[in-house]
Amino acid sequence: MTDDAPDGVPGVPPRTGTGRAAPGPTRSTAGAPAAGAVISLLIVDDHPVVRDGLRGMFESAPGFSVLGEASNGVEAVALTAELDPDVVLMDLRMPGGGGVDAIAELTRRGARAKVLVLTTWDTDSDTLPAIEAGATGYLLKDAPRDELFKGVHAAAEGRTVLSPAVASRLVSAVRSPGGEPPSAREREVLALVARGTSNREIARELFISEATVKTHLTHLYAKLGVNDRAAAVARGYERGILGRSGPGAG
């Protein structure tokens, strides 16, 4: 059998031992997959069953290629650099390295891959940090199959993807009394306050001064529309800023 084009010719994929072109995504000049091209994926989740299910779902559908899997954020950053996927499907709460830190690191490195969060959590304490860190989209694991496929396509093209529940929460956060949502550091302080931690202990744990802790609390009270620690904690749970989940949940 005679090859149609020799190996090594620019724009022509190398051939495998079977004489067929090796699979791989085709990208436009902007870096996103060209129309009709295969979208490459990296699946990041700490539960093997979830990873297997997602891999099977995408590999059984045309237009997708799963390049690899990671069980935590640290592995995700390393594999993204190695495999250069179009889209990273990122869980958030994972032992050994969470999704938000991984998203922030990928953003810092200027990774080409778009990050689409896929998790069970839709509270403000999860959605806002992930989006602030640089996630292109945020979907919940109960999303229908077709919605997930469309979300991956949209993310690969650089379009924002939000599940209806998450979009509603973000709109509520913007419209809520106090306007601006608490910062990541303010949420850390509030979480420690909810555990009954004193200002001195908070300062020691976060390596900041007690004066800085008091400043964070003052900002929190204003943003949450409250006047004391107890009310801030109650409002935090009410708005989903404080969660009640255990470690390792995804």
Secondary structure, 3 states (H helix, E strand, C coil): CCCCCCCCCCCCCCECCCCCECCCCCECCCCCECCCCCEEEEEECCCHHHHHHHHHHHHCCCCEEEEEEECCHHHHHHHHHHHCCCEEEECCCCCCCCHHHHHHHHHHHCCCCEEEEEECCCCHHHHHHHHHHCCCEEEECCCCHHHHHHHHHHHHCCCCEECHHHHHHHHHHHHCCCCCCCCHHHHHHHHHHHCCCCHHHHHHHHCCCHHHHHHHHHHHHHHHCCCCHHHHHHHHHHCCCCCCCCCCCC
